[in-house]
Amino acid sequence: MGAGIAEVLARGGLAVVGIEIDAAALERGRGHLESSTGRAVKRGKLTEEARAEILGRVVLSTDFADLGDCDLVVEAVPERLDLKRKVFAELDRVCRDDAVLATNTSSLSVTEIAGTTGRPTKVVGVHFFNPAPVMRLVEVIGTVLTEPAAVRRVAELVRGLGKTPVTIGDRAGFVANRLLFGYLNQAAAMLESGHATRDDIDTAMTAGAGLPMGPFTLMDLIGLDTCLGVLEAVYAESRDRRHAPSPVLSELVRAGLLGRKTGRGFYSYGAEAGADAE
Ligand code: 3HC
């Protein structure tokens, strides 16, 4: 998601500093940016000159200190509260006092993340959808501590990027994931009960309900670890059994089969395509 968000910001004309954990992650991030913008050139959606300008706006680094002059920081590290809290403590240390610190969390508490900083009034959630360059919605989340001006500033910035912001409160799953994951989890439960096959469920929802992707293709795109994390967080808050993670999802995550990013999830991809998960 980090590379996708960096692309969105750079396409919007902003100078972007992308921080990665190490040199290998930095190269992967650069690769994502280059292939995504390269695909847009091939499809005639972007000129080579515009692509060069976009890539020229992004500086990649492994040093948090390079964020010192930024107005807004969007964190997109893995969905672990301890990790996010560590990152926010560091951001609070290196960023300007007036900088807004945003988390792209899918389901963790923005309030708890904000509590690590000495500026909870300037901490918001800014939740992009996958793939970030394509999906129009961005949820902008204010906590009870966030100053309304910070929420407004971020919502305006999001609109300026050509995206559609919705501003909401800090509840697990926010709006879209809270609704979407009840459905995705039911699809996994349906597969598990033998009621229908993976392919038939996906086909029913694309050809019948007109969705761009069936639930298993979509979960593989999102990442099964992220799906499990969203369900666990929403279930812990709502106690609604529709969000109790389906065992098949937990099993795939335990096996390290996380979807497209690992080459195999509900489906297999690339070199793994010979050994399908079903
Ligand atoms: N990065 C950048 N651009 C991409 C992309 C990617 N990974 N994948 C596709 N695109 C672009 C293509 O370049 C193309 O752009 P163009 O129209 O400007 O030429 C456009 O998207 C359509 O791509 P394709 O024609 O190749 O493929 P599809 O028409 O099948 O669309 C899709 C692909 C946009 C991913 C579509 O299948 C879709 O909308 N799927 C549903 C995605 C969804 O629901 N996302 C939300 C998940 S929930 C979430 O993210 C929340 C989180 O917290 C878990």
Residues whose N, C-alpha, C, O or C-beta is under 5 A from the ligand:
A	BS01	3HC	S36 R39 R43 K45 S106 F128 F129 N130 P131 P133 V134 P212 M213 I222
